[in-house]
Amino acid sequence: MVIINGNLPAEALRRLENLTDRVVKAPAAKTLPGALSAHPDMLIHVSPEGLICAPGILAGLLAEGVHARAGDADPGAVYPADVRYNCFSLNGVLICNTAHTDGAVLRFYRERGAETIDCRQGYASCSALRLPGGVVTADKRVADACERAGAEVLRIAPGGIALEGYDYGFIGGCGGMVGGKLAIFGDPLTHPDGERVAAFAAAHGVEVVPLCEGTLTDFGGIIEV
């Protein structure tokens, strides 16, 4: 099962359905701007023990049979209030901007004695495309944090990613792991470092599967449950 932005192009949705047994569209958050309101990486944190989500979408996820727990508060409309769940776990370590991460997420890791790496990039999850053993990012702060957490990092040039309503998007929002493959929204070769990304994935035994044609696009990533 995967959780995705319900506003995906029809072709991307069709190809994604061929990679997994079930596709769930993330409920939209009324507190976020429309273009970002259904981005999974703005709404849901994937902890080592399950999903922690914005309270406003919990009922919608549960109605779809997705087990999750609610965080303390919904994301706000503008930065930094919008990044409450925009963080990620890597090798059991939480990488986030601690000043703006939801309290329920921070408590989860602290109560288990897990390490938290403070990263000044509030859009940490958006900025990191994760695959087994490796991370692709254009953000130096995220790259440094991932290396500290023990991951191999491919540093790419910023830009080359579309995001509706904004000047640019983030690489982490362009896809995610689905059934052992790296599913991507768009043609990775449209990015200046697309060939390097494909080679990096191959070096980690991961096949890259474009879900649609054209420029890489940030749709808020893919969460595989």
Secondary structure by P-SEA (a helix, b strand, c coil): cccccccccaaaaaaaaaaccccccccccccccccccccccccccccccbbbccccaaaaaaaacbbbbbccccccccccccccccccccccccccccccccaaaaaaaaaabbbbbbbccccccccccccccccccccaaaaaaaaaabbbbbbbbcccccccccccccccccccccccccccccccccccaaaaaaaaaaaacbbbbbccccccccccccccc
